[in-house]
């Protein structure tokens, strides 16, 4: 028994030092472990040439493989962004190469390993203007003994802006429905407009008024 006790206590200082060195070595190895993960970053288009717009379907986010030197590194995923410079873009289909140089707002201690999409395809079109008529949507029926004698819209036409391929589809702009159900007198109402294609918009703010003239049946105003 005394033999084993003396064996354990022999060179105690050296044994403690060995344990300390082993702990420090383990800490260094554990602290240098790298952690990889995939994050999704928004795509930000910059320097869009005047008179051009992106049309069709295109990605708004990109998956990125990142690596952290330490497991405890806090990653602000919301800060990452993929910047796409369109200053040299032209009308038509564009294929844009992507790399880690496109990634902005990289947190300290984080390395960009790879972008899961190496190329981005987008379509650019020229922006055009077009003057189109405004059509009033009237629903409901006047009160018994009355009838609609006319519908007018002021202004009668509006200027819309958008990609040329979309503008070709626009024949007119409809107003929101004007309900004249049960009306026995002329109705004059400001209305909102319904644009059928989201890339198409008005050239500027417009106040549109629809007038539905209602008269006695068989008569005129």
Phi, psi and omega in degrees: 000315179294333180293314180294323180296317180292329179293320180291319185278347182292135179054045182301317181298319180294322179293319178297318179297320179296318178297319180296316179296320179297320179294317179296320179295318178297319180297320181293318180294315180295322181289340182265004179296139180258142180241129177249147176204165179250130177236157179252124183242143178290148175266126181244119178269131181235161175055045177295126179300142180299138177085006178239154176217153174278133179234169179074188180276136176208151182290145176252350178222160181221134178277133183233135173270122179240157180230133177249139181289333182232140181301331184274001182296128179276127182252124175269087184296331183292342182277336182294144176208147176257112184267125179243114181273120182254017185300331181259008184287153179230166178301143180116190180280128180244132173250115188248119177290144180237145176211182180298342178292341179278349184273126180248163177062042179287128179294155176296141178080010181241134179248137175277113182276313186194151170258127185290346172238120184266346179221145180239127179251124177224161177243129178250139177230156175286145177270131181236166173241150179208140176266125182231154178286155175257127180249130179275138174258114181247128179235162180089174181232141177299168178299156178306135180091002180233160182211162177275126178255349179179154177228127178233152178234135178232118358285159183280339179225158178220156176262127177245155182233144176170179177301142187300324180293327179283323181297329180297336181276343185275114177263329180198171176243126181268147173274167170295159182298137174253112185269115179249023183300124178080004183287144178235011178212165182300135179253131178230114188224139168286143185224159170270164181251152178247112178266124188286344185227123188299325178291345181270134180218169179286150179292340179187174178298138182225133172262114183249133180237131177253130176245120177252110182277122182241129182229168175296141182303131180084359181243180176232159183288000000 
